[in-house]
């Protein structure tokens, strides 16, 4: 991953402003520690912090077309860049960088080229010929991008909001699958797949088609000129990524440079489910396995740094980001700069345990659509920012555009959890890789129950977080949470604790509005909470909150123990809103 920052329309284009842009871009250097670049054109600035993965020797950014009239700063990887170069025979390329094709594609096709890109990306492009600019983000939002506005009328773009928060009056998340064009001054969606309308598909399930699509997704992500590996928790998704990567590594270009034995990485508390399962899969596949452990205290000590880097106060994201953040530091210390990871499968295939309660195939499919559309706020944000904090790039083959299209076109009746037919969650994926002739994984791993990353690293991790929050947040503080934090009011002491840390780093209203809210059980959307009335009694994002489904589920919460929500400020007496509270009963 890299870090990008672009500013257009600055009133002040003095040397002091240039120095300020460099200073703000430096806040993104953790994302790209290998080189820094800055291009200035009148009142426009494009800055870049590079993590060199492809063509480390000559691919420094910003990148240009032949006459340097088009400048682009990019964060991401374009997996089909060689195929695109072949279509641009009349263009002369300066580097071997996969991202250089963007400048030439724009020159050839104008703004309507983005759908030609196969990869993960956020980029900002300046056309000095007419002084117009555009920005775009990949289909799902694997790479982060924010957009902001300055009081002087300037427009800003950055990989992380820490580069915008001090100098922009307002900023927001740049929507995935969208383009911003200065020619129209508007955002428009470039990514329009059939599943986006949420209509229930009817294509029959073909296990070989699904398998081949995933294998292609993994193989194309082996494009690298630096050492890489796979994050292996021992669950279904990461194990399949490792299995396919291991199977095809020997025939890839990267094997000639870095060897044909795959490196895998796992982290957990001592004795955790993931460490045991990860080791078993690694032994089966014959990978060079690296096992890291952490203590609850080490995780707690890292919380502030994690929240600063991932830029959220969402409970699930922070729980899972912390071990991933710690593991990324260890991986980078080994000289590895890129990893493959298993994010996205649960959203596409309905793998979370709460999908057991989906009432019918239509609601099942609609929930998967909602989950994919929100990935950029949760798992994509976590996977990208917790690894990029240490200059490590995470690639996610399950979020390949073609794989998503094929998987989301399957009649969801095949994805439904049907114990009577022997179908557990993600059965369509498990069955696709259930090959007795050339097995990908041992059967018991292939059919292992879903375990969320924050649970799999060790159940005492979440329990330790809750205990820590309970020691720092009083009952009185939580009771008044609705007045202190009227927007996205934290419902638990753990959520309140994370919110206080977030507000310390990002105090503006715009920052807190970038974080999603709403009730959730086992990572469900708020809408899916309607599937089971019992879930409202225990709205926790952990997989163990899927009562009656998870093998180690929480004990059911008695109704009397459930705190009532704080009423909105508008429902309180006028004098309370004015700041003169007169004998208002405390709501608990």
C-alpha positions as CSV (number, residue, x, y, z in Angstrom):
1,X,0.0,0.0,0.0
2,X,1.0,3.6,-0.5
3,X,-0.2,6.9,0.8
4,X,-1.6,9.6,-1.4
5,X,-2.5,13.3,-0.8
6,X,-3.8,15.7,-3.4
7,X,-5.0,19.3,-3.1
8,X,-6.6,21.4,-5.8
9,X,-7.5,25.1,-5.8
10,X,-5.3,26.4,-3.0
11,X,-5.5,30.2,-2.7
12,X,-2.0,30.1,-1.1
13,X,0.6,28.5,-3.4
14,X,3.7,29.8,-1.5
15,X,6.7,27.9,-0.4
16,X,5.0,27.7,3.1
17,X,2.0,25.9,1.5
18,X,4.3,23.4,-0.2
19,X,6.0,22.8,3.1
20,X,2.6,22.2,4.7
21,X,1.6,19.7,2.0
22,X,4.8,17.8,2.6
23,X,4.2,17.9,6.4
24,X,0.7,16.5,5.9
25,X,1.8,13.9,3.4
26,X,4.4,12.8,6.0
27,X,1.5,11.7,8.2
28,X,1.0,8.9,5.7
29,X,4.6,7.7,5.5
30,X,3.9,4.6,7.5
31,X,1.8,3.5,4.4
32,X,4.8,4.1,2.1
33,X,8.2,4.2,3.8
34,X,10.2,3.5,0.6
35,X,10.0,6.9,-1.2
36,X,8.3,10.3,-1.2
37,X,7.2,12.3,-4.2
38,X,5.4,15.7,-4.8
39,X,4.3,17.4,-8.0
40,X,3.1,21.0,-7.9
41,X,1.3,22.7,-10.8
42,X,0.1,26.2,-10.0
43,X,-2.4,25.8,-7.1
44,X,-2.5,22.0,-7.4
45,X,-0.4,19.5,-5.4
46,X,-0.2,15.7,-5.8
47,X,1.9,13.9,-3.1
48,X,2.8,10.3,-2.7
49,X,4.4,8.0,-0.1
50,X,5.5,4.8,-1.8
51,X,5.5,1.2,-0.7
52,X,7.4,-0.4,-3.6
53,X,5.9,-3.8,-4.5
54,X,6.1,-3.9,-8.3
55,X,9.2,-2.4,-10.1
56,X,10.9,-1.1,-6.9
57,X,13.7,0.5,-8.9
58,X,11.9,2.8,-11.2
59,X,8.2,3.1,-10.2
60,X,8.4,6.2,-8.0
61,X,5.3,8.4,-8.0
62,X,3.6,10.6,-9.0
63,X,3.5,9.0,-12.5
64,X,3.1,10.7,-15.9
65,X,2.1,10.3,-19.5
66,X,4.7,10.9,-22.2
67,X,4.8,14.8,-22.1
68,X,4.0,15.0,-18.4
69,X,0.8,16.9,-19.0
70,X,-1.1,14.2,-17.1
71,X,0.0,13.5,-13.5
72,X,-1.4,10.7,-11.3
73,X,-0.8,9.6,-7.7
74,X,-2.0,6.1,-7.0
75,X,-2.4,3.8,-4.0
76,X,-3.0,0.2,-5.1
77,X,-2.2,-2.6,-7.6
78,X,-3.5,-3.0,-11.1
79,X,-3.3,-6.8,-11.8
80,X,-4.1,-6.6,-15.5
81,X,-1.6,-3.9,-16.3
82,X,0.3,-6.0,-18.8
83,X,-2.9,-6.7,-20.7
84,X,-3.7,-3.0,-20.7
85,X,-0.3,-2.0,-21.8
86,X,-0.8,-4.2,-24.9
87,X,-3.8,-2.1,-25.8
88,X,-1.7,1.1,-25.5
89,X,0.9,0.3,-28.2
90,X,1.1,3.9,-29.3
91,X,2.1,5.0,-25.8
92,X,5.6,5.1,-24.4
93,X,6.0,3.9,-20.8
94,X,8.6,5.4,-18.5
95,X,8.5,2.7,-15.8
96,X,7.6,-0.9,-15.1
97,X,5.0,0.2,-12.5
98,X,1.6,-1.4,-12.8
99,X,0.0,2.0,-12.0
100,X,1.5,3.9,-14.9
101,X,-1.2,2.6,-17.2
102,X,-3.7,4.9,-15.5
103,X,-2.2,8.0,-17.0
104,X,-2.1,6.6,-20.5
105,X,-5.6,5.1,-20.2
106,X,-6.9,8.5,-19.3
107,X,-5.1,10.0,-22.3
108,X,-6.6,7.4,-24.6
109,X,-10.1,7.0,-23.2
110,X,-10.8,10.0,-21.0
111,X,-12.6,9.5,-17.7
112,X,-14.4,6.4,-18.8
113,X,-11.6,3.9,-18.4
114,X,-11.9,3.0,-14.7
115,X,-14.0,-0.1,-15.3
116,X,-11.1,-1.5,-17.4
117,X,-8.9,-1.7,-14.3
118,X,-8.7,-5.1,-12.5
119,X,-7.3,-4.4,-9.1
120,X,-7.5,-2.5,-5.9
121,X,-6.9,1.2,-6.2
122,X,-7.5,4.8,-5.1
123,X,-6.0,7.5,-7.4
124,X,-6.1,11.2,-8.1
125,X,-5.3,12.5,-11.6
126,X,-4.6,16.0,-12.9
127,X,-4.9,17.0,-16.5
128,X,-2.8,20.2,-16.9
129,X,-4.0,20.7,-20.5
130,X,-7.4,22.0,-19.2
131,X,-6.6,22.0,-15.5
132,X,-9.3,19.4,-14.7
133,X,-8.9,16.6,-12.2
134,X,-10.6,13.3,-11.3
135,X,-10.4,10.9,-8.4
136,X,-11.6,7.2,-8.2
137,X,-11.8,4.4,-5.8
138,X,-11.9,0.6,-6.5
139,X,-15.2,-1.3,-6.7
140,X,-15.5,-2.5,-3.1
141,X,-13.3,0.0,-1.3
142,X,-10.3,-2.2,-0.5
143,X,-8.1,0.8,-0.5
144,X,-9.1,3.8,1.6
145,X,-9.8,7.3,0.3
146,X,-11.2,10.4,1.9
147,X,-12.4,13.7,0.3
148,X,-12.3,17.1,2.0
149,X,-13.0,20.8,1.5
150,X,-11.0,23.8,2.8
151,X,-12.4,27.2,3.8
152,X,-10.5,28.7,0.8
153,X,-12.5,26.6,-1.7
154,X,-9.8,24.0,-2.1
155,X,-10.7,20.3,-2.6
156,X,-8.6,17.6,-0.9
157,X,-8.1,13.8,-1.3
158,X,-6.1,11.5,1.0
159,X,-5.6,7.8,1.8
160,X,-6.3,8.5,5.5
161,X,-8.2,11.3,7.2
162,X,-5.3,12.2,9.5
163,X,-3.9,14.0,6.5
164,X,-7.1,16.1,6.1
165,X,-8.5,16.6,9.5
166,X,-6.6,19.7,10.5
167,X,-6.8,21.6,7.3
168,X,-10.3,20.7,6.0
169,X,-13.4,22.3,7.3
170,X,-15.3,19.2,6.3
171,X,-14.3,15.7,5.0
172,X,-16.0,12.5,4.3
173,X,-15.4,8.9,3.1
174,X,-15.0,8.7,-0.7
175,X,-17.5,6.1,-1.8
176,X,-16.2,2.8,-3.3
177,X,-16.9,2.3,-7.0
178,X,-17.2,6.0,-7.7
179,X,-15.5,8.7,-9.7
180,X,-15.3,12.4,-8.8
181,X,-14.8,14.7,-11.8
182,X,-14.0,18.4,-11.5
183,X,-15.7,18.8,-14.9
184,X,-19.1,18.2,-13.3
185,X,-18.2,18.7,-9.7
186,X,-20.1,15.5,-8.8
187,X,-19.5,11.9,-7.8
188,X,-20.8,9.2,-10.1
189,X,-20.8,5.4,-9.7
190,X,-18.7,3.6,-12.2
191,X,-19.2,0.1,-10.7
192,X,-22.6,-1.2,-11.6
193,X,-22.7,-5.0,-11.2
194,X,-26.0,-7.0,-11.5
195,X,-26.0,-7.8,-7.8
196,X,-26.0,-4.1,-6.8
197,X,-29.8,-3.9,-7.3
198,X,-30.2,-6.7,-4.8
199,X,-32.6,-8.7,-7.0
200,X,-32.5,-12.4,-6.2
201,X,-30.5,-14.3,-8.8
202,X,-31.4,-17.7,-10.2
203,X,-28.2,-19.2,-11.7
204,X,-27.7,-22.8,-10.7
205,X,-24.6,-23.5,-8.5
206,X,-21.6,-24.9,-10.3
207,X,-18.8,-25.8,-7.9
208,X,-16.1,-25.9,-10.6
209,X,-17.0,-22.5,-11.9
210,X,-16.7,-21.0,-8.4
211,X,-13.5,-22.9,-7.7
212,X,-11.8,-21.7,-11.0
213,X,-12.8,-18.1,-10.3
214,X,-11.2,-18.1,-6.9
215,X,-8.1,-19.8,-8.2
216,X,-7.7,-17.2,-10.8
217,X,-8.2,-14.5,-8.2
218,X,-5.4,-15.9,-6.0
219,X,-3.0,-16.5,-8.9
220,X,-3.2,-12.9,-10.3
221,X,-2.4,-11.6,-6.8
222,X,1.0,-13.3,-6.8
223,X,2.2,-10.4,-8.9
224,X,5.1,-9.0,-6.8
225,X,8.8,-8.1,-7.0
226,X,9.2,-8.4,-3.2
227,X,8.9,-11.2,-0.6
228,X,5.3,-12.1,0.3
229,X,3.2,-14.5,2.3
230,X,-0.3,-15.5,3.5
231,X,-2.1,-14.6,6.7
232,X,-3.2,-18.1,7.9
233,X,-5.6,-18.3,10.8
234,X,-6.6,-21.9,10.1
235,X,-10.2,-21.0,9.2
236,X,-11.7,-21.9,5.9
237,X,-11.0,-18.6,4.1
238,X,-7.4,-18.1,4.9
239,X,-6.7,-21.8,4.5
240,X,-8.1,-21.8,1.0
241,X,-6.0,-18.7,0.1
242,X,-2.9,-20.5,1.4
243,X,-3.8,-23.8,-0.3
244,X,-4.3,-22.2,-3.7
245,X,-1.3,-19.9,-3.4
246,X,0.9,-22.8,-2.4
247,X,-0.4,-25.0,-5.3
248,X,0.3,-22.4,-7.9
249,X,3.4,-20.7,-6.5
250,X,5.9,-22.9,-8.2
251,X,4.7,-22.0,-11.7
252,X,4.6,-18.2,-10.9
253,X,7.2,-15.6,-11.8
254,X,7.7,-14.7,-8.1
255,X,9.0,-18.3,-7.4
256,X,12.1,-17.7,-9.5
257,X,13.0,-14.7,-7.3
258,X,11.8,-15.7,-3.8
259,X,11.5,-19.5,-3.9
260,X,8.6,-21.9,-4.2
261,X,7.9,-22.5,-0.5
262,X,5.1,-20.3,0.7
263,X,5.5,-18.3,4.0
264,X,2.4,-18.2,6.2
265,X,1.7,-16.2,9.4
266,X,-0.6,-16.6,12.3
267,X,-1.2,-14.8,15.6
268,X,-3.1,-15.5,18.8
269,X,-3.0,-15.7,22.5
270,X,-1.2,-18.7,23.8
271,X,-3.3,-21.8,23.2
272,X,-5.8,-20.0,21.0
273,X,-8.0,-21.8,18.4
274,X,-6.3,-20.0,15.5
275,X,-2.7,-21.0,16.5
276,X,-3.7,-24.6,16.6
277,X,-5.6,-24.7,13.4
278,X,-3.1,-22.5,11.6
279,X,-0.2,-24.8,12.5
280,X,-2.2,-27.8,11.3
281,X,-3.0,-26.3,7.9
282,X,0.6,-25.1,7.5
283,X,1.9,-28.6,8.2
284,X,-0.5,-30.1,5.7
285,X,0.5,-27.6,3.0
286,X,4.2,-27.7,3.8
287,X,4.5,-23.9,4.2
288,X,7.2,-22.1,6.1
289,X,5.0,-21.1,9.0
290,X,5.6,-18.2,11.4
291,X,3.6,-18.3,14.6
292,X,3.3,-15.2,16.8
293,X,1.8,-14.9,20.3
294,X,0.6,-11.8,22.2
295,X,-0.7,-11.2,25.6
296,X,-3.9,-9.4,26.5
297,X,-1.8,-6.7,28.1
298,X,0.2,-6.2,25.0
299,X,-3.0,-5.8,23.0
300,X,-4.4,-3.3,25.5
301,X,-1.2,-1.3,25.4
302,X,-1.5,-1.0,21.6
303,X,-5.1,0.2,21.6
304,X,-4.5,3.9,21.3
305,X,-2.0,3.4,18.4
306,X,-4.5,1.0,16.7
307,X,-7.3,3.5,16.9
308,X,-5.1,6.3,15.5
309,X,-4.1,4.1,12.5
310,X,-7.5,2.5,11.7
311,X,-9.4,5.7,12.3
312,X,-12.5,4.2,13.7
313,X,-14.3,3.6,17.0
314,X,-16.3,0.6,15.7
315,X,-16.0,-2.2,18.3
316,X,-15.7,-5.2,16.0
317,X,-13.1,-3.4,13.9
318,X,-10.9,-2.5,16.9
319,X,-11.2,-6.0,18.4
320,X,-9.9,-7.6,15.2
321,X,-7.5,-4.8,14.2
322,X,-5.3,-5.0,17.3
323,X,-3.9,-8.6,16.8
324,X,-3.6,-7.8,13.0
325,X,-1.7,-4.7,13.8
326,X,0.7,-6.5,16.1
327,X,1.2,-9.4,13.6
328,X,1.9,-6.9,10.8
329,X,4.8,-5.4,12.7
330,X,6.3,-8.9,13.2
331,X,5.8,-9.8,9.5
332,X,7.4,-6.5,8.4
333,X,10.4,-7.2,10.6
334,X,11.0,-10.4,8.6
335,X,11.4,-8.4,5.4
336,X,8.0,-9.3,4.0
337,X,6.1,-6.4,2.3
338,X,2.9,-8.1,0.9
339,X,0.4,-10.7,2.2
340,X,-2.7,-12.3,0.9
341,X,-5.7,-12.3,3.3
342,X,-9.1,-13.9,3.4
343,X,-11.4,-10.9,3.9
344,X,-14.7,-10.8,2.0
345,X,-15.8,-14.4,1.9
346,X,-18.3,-14.2,4.8
347,X,-20.0,-11.2,3.2
348,X,-20.3,-12.7,-0.2
349,X,-21.3,-16.2,0.8
350,X,-23.2,-15.5,4.0
351,X,-20.6,-17.0,6.3
352,X,-21.4,-15.3,9.5
353,X,-23.1,-17.4,12.1
354,X,-26.2,-15.2,12.2
355,X,-27.0,-16.3,8.6
356,X,-28.3,-19.5,10.2
357,X,-31.4,-17.5,11.1
358,X,-32.1,-16.0,7.6
359,X,-35.8,-16.6,7.1
360,X,-35.6,-17.1,3.3
361,X,-33.3,-16.9,0.3
362,X,-34.4,-13.4,-0.6
363,X,-33.5,-11.9,2.8
364,X,-30.3,-13.9,2.8
365,X,-29.2,-12.5,-0.6
366,X,-30.2,-8.9,0.4
367,X,-28.1,-9.2,3.5
368,X,-25.1,-10.3,1.6
369,X,-25.5,-7.3,-0.7
370,X,-25.7,-4.9,2.3
371,X,-22.7,-6.5,3.8
372,X,-20.6,-6.2,0.6
373,X,-21.6,-2.6,0.2
374,X,-20.5,-1.8,3.7
375,X,-17.1,-3.7,3.6
376,X,-15.2,-0.5,3.1
377,X,-16.3,0.7,6.5
378,X,-15.3,-2.5,8.3
379,X,-13.1,-5.4,7.1
380,X,-11.5,-3.6,4.2
381,X,-10.7,-0.7,6.5
382,X,-9.3,-3.0,9.1
383,X,-7.2,-5.2,6.7
384,X,-5.8,-2.2,4.9
385,X,-5.0,0.2,7.7
386,X,-3.8,-2.3,10.4
387,X,-1.3,-3.7,7.9
388,X,-0.4,-0.4,6.3
389,X,0.5,1.0,9.7
390,X,3.7,-1.0,9.3
391,X,4.3,-0.6,5.6
392,X,2.7,-4.0,4.7
393,X,0.3,-4.5,1.8
394,X,-2.7,-6.8,2.2
395,X,-4.4,-8.3,-0.9
396,X,-7.8,-9.9,-0.8
397,X,-8.6,-12.5,-3.5
398,X,-12.2,-13.0,-2.3
399,X,-12.9,-9.4,-3.4
400,X,-11.9,-10.0,-6.9
401,X,-14.5,-8.4,-9.2
402,X,-15.0,-11.5,-11.3
403,X,-15.2,-13.8,-8.3
404,X,-17.8,-11.6,-6.7
405,X,-19.9,-11.5,-9.9
406,X,-19.9,-15.3,-10.1
407,X,-20.6,-15.9,-6.4
408,X,-23.3,-13.3,-6.2
409,X,-25.1,-14.7,-9.3
410,X,-25.6,-18.1,-7.6
411,X,-29.2,-18.8,-6.6
412,X,-29.0,-18.0,-2.8
413,X,-31.0,-21.1,-2.1
414,X,-27.7,-22.9,-2.4
415,X,-26.1,-20.6,0.1
416,X,-28.8,-21.1,2.8
417,X,-27.7,-23.0,5.9
418,X,-29.6,-26.3,5.8
419,X,-28.6,-28.7,8.6
420,X,-31.2,-31.1,7.2
421,X,-29.1,-31.3,4.0
422,X,-25.8,-31.3,5.7
423,X,-25.1,-27.7,4.6
424,X,-23.3,-25.4,7.1
425,X,-22.3,-21.8,6.5
426,X,-20.4,-21.2,3.2
427,X,-21.2,-24.7,2.0
428,X,-21.0,-23.7,-1.6
429,X,-17.3,-22.8,-1.1
430,X,-16.5,-25.8,1.0
431,X,-18.1,-28.1,-1.5
432,X,-16.3,-26.4,-4.4
433,X,-12.9,-27.3,-2.9
434,X,-13.9,-30.7,-1.5
435,X,-11.7,-32.7,-3.9
436,X,-10.9,-36.3,-2.9
437,X,-8.5,-36.8,-5.8
438,X,-6.3,-33.7,-5.1
439,X,-7.5,-32.4,-1.8
440,X,-6.9,-28.8,-1.0
441,X,-7.4,-29.2,2.8
442,X,-8.1,-31.8,5.4
443,X,-11.9,-32.4,5.7
444,X,-12.2,-31.2,9.3
445,X,-10.5,-27.9,8.3
446,X,-12.6,-27.6,5.2
447,X,-15.7,-27.9,7.4
448,X,-14.5,-26.1,10.5
449,X,-17.2,-23.7,12.0
450,X,-16.9,-20.1,11.3
451,X,-14.7,-18.3,13.9
452,X,-14.3,-14.5,13.7
453,X,-10.7,-13.3,13.8
454,X,-11.2,-11.4,17.0
455,X,-12.6,-14.6,18.6
456,X,-10.2,-17.0,17.0
457,X,-7.1,-15.3,18.4
458,X,-8.4,-16.4,21.8
459,X,-11.7,-15.9,23.6
460,X,-10.0,-14.2,26.5
461,X,-9.0,-11.3,24.2
462,X,-12.5,-9.9,23.9
463,X,-13.2,-10.7,27.6
464,X,-10.0,-8.8,28.5
465,X,-11.1,-5.8,26.4
466,X,-14.4,-5.7,28.2
467,X,-12.8,-6.0,31.6
468,X,-10.4,-3.2,30.7
469,X,-13.2,-0.9,29.6
470,X,-15.3,-1.7,32.7
471,X,-12.4,-0.5,34.8
472,X,-12.1,2.8,33.0
473,X,-15.8,3.7,32.2
474,X,-18.1,4.1,35.1
475,X,-21.9,3.4,35.2
476,X,-22.5,7.1,35.4
477,X,-20.4,7.8,32.3
478,X,-22.3,5.3,30.3
479,X,-25.7,6.5,31.6
480,X,-24.8,10.0,30.2
481,X,-23.3,8.8,27.0
482,X,-26.3,10.1,25.0
483,X,-25.6,13.6,26.1
484,X,-21.8,13.4,25.7
485,X,-21.9,11.6,22.3
486,X,-25.4,12.3,20.8
487,X,-24.2,11.0,17.4
488,X,-23.6,7.2,17.3
489,X,-24.0,7.0,21.1
490,X,-21.9,4.2,22.5
491,X,-24.2,1.5,23.9
492,X,-21.5,-0.3,26.0
493,X,-18.6,0.6,28.2
494,X,-16.2,-1.0,25.6
495,X,-17.7,1.2,22.9
496,X,-17.5,4.3,25.1
497,X,-13.8,3.6,25.9
498,X,-12.9,3.4,22.2
499,X,-14.9,6.5,21.5
500,X,-12.9,8.6,24.0
501,X,-9.6,7.5,22.4
502,X,-10.9,8.3,18.9
503,X,-12.2,11.7,19.9
504,X,-8.7,12.6,21.3
505,X,-7.1,12.0,17.9
506,X,-10.1,13.1,15.7
507,X,-12.2,15.7,17.5
508,X,-14.1,17.1,14.5
509,X,-17.7,16.3,13.8
510,X,-16.7,15.2,10.3
511,X,-14.4,12.5,11.7
512,X,-17.0,10.8,13.9
513,X,-19.4,10.8,11.0
514,X,-17.2,8.6,8.9
515,X,-17.8,5.7,11.4
516,X,-20.9,3.6,11.0
517,X,-23.3,2.8,13.8
518,X,-26.3,0.8,14.7
519,X,-27.0,-2.5,16.6
520,X,-25.3,-5.7,15.5
521,X,-25.1,-9.3,16.6
522,X,-22.2,-11.5,15.3
523,X,-21.4,-8.8,12.7
524,X,-24.9,-8.5,11.3
525,X,-26.4,-5.4,9.8
526,X,-29.1,-3.7,11.9
527,X,-31.7,-5.0,9.4
528,X,-30.8,-8.6,10.1
529,X,-31.3,-8.1,13.8
530,X,-35.0,-8.5,13.0
531,X,-34.4,-12.2,12.2
532,X,-34.4,-13.3,15.8
533,X,-36.0,-11.4,18.7
534,X,-33.6,-13.0,21.2
535,X,-30.6,-11.1,19.6
536,X,-31.8,-7.8,20.9
537,X,-31.0,-9.1,24.4
538,X,-27.3,-9.6,23.5
539,X,-26.3,-7.2,20.7
540,X,-22.6,-8.0,20.6
541,X,-20.6,-8.2,17.4
542,X,-18.7,-11.3,18.5
543,X,-19.6,-14.6,16.8
544,X,-20.3,-16.0,20.2
545,X,-23.4,-13.7,20.4
546,X,-25.1,-16.0,17.8
547,X,-27.0,-17.8,20.6
548,X,-27.8,-21.4,19.8
549,X,-25.4,-21.4,16.8
550,X,-21.8,-20.9,18.0
551,X,-20.4,-23.9,19.9
552,X,-19.0,-21.5,22.6
553,X,-21.9,-19.0,22.6
554,X,-22.4,-16.5,25.4
555,X,-24.9,-17.3,28.0
556,X,-28.3,-15.8,27.3
557,X,-28.7,-12.4,28.8
558,X,-31.8,-11.9,31.1
559,X,-34.1,-9.1,29.9
560,X,-33.7,-7.2,33.2
561,X,-30.0,-6.9,32.6
562,X,-30.3,-5.1,29.2
563,X,-29.7,-1.4,29.5
564,X,-32.3,0.9,28.0
565,X,-31.2,3.3,25.4
566,X,-30.7,7.0,26.2
567,X,-33.4,9.2,24.6
568,X,-32.2,11.6,21.9
569,X,-31.4,15.1,22.9
570,X,-34.6,16.4,21.1
571,X,-36.8,14.4,23.5
572,X,-35.4,16.0,26.7
573,X,-36.8,19.1,28.3
574,X,-35.8,22.4,26.7
575,X,-33.7,23.5,29.7
576,X,-31.5,20.4,29.4
577,X,-30.7,21.2,25.8
578,X,-29.9,24.8,26.9
579,X,-27.5,23.5,29.5
580,X,-29.5,24.1,32.6
581,X,-30.5,20.7,33.8
582,X,-33.4,20.7,36.4
583,X,-34.2,17.5,38.1
584,X,-34.1,15.2,35.1
585,X,-34.1,11.5,36.1
586,X,-31.0,9.6,35.0
587,X,-31.8,7.0,32.3
588,X,-30.0,3.7,32.8
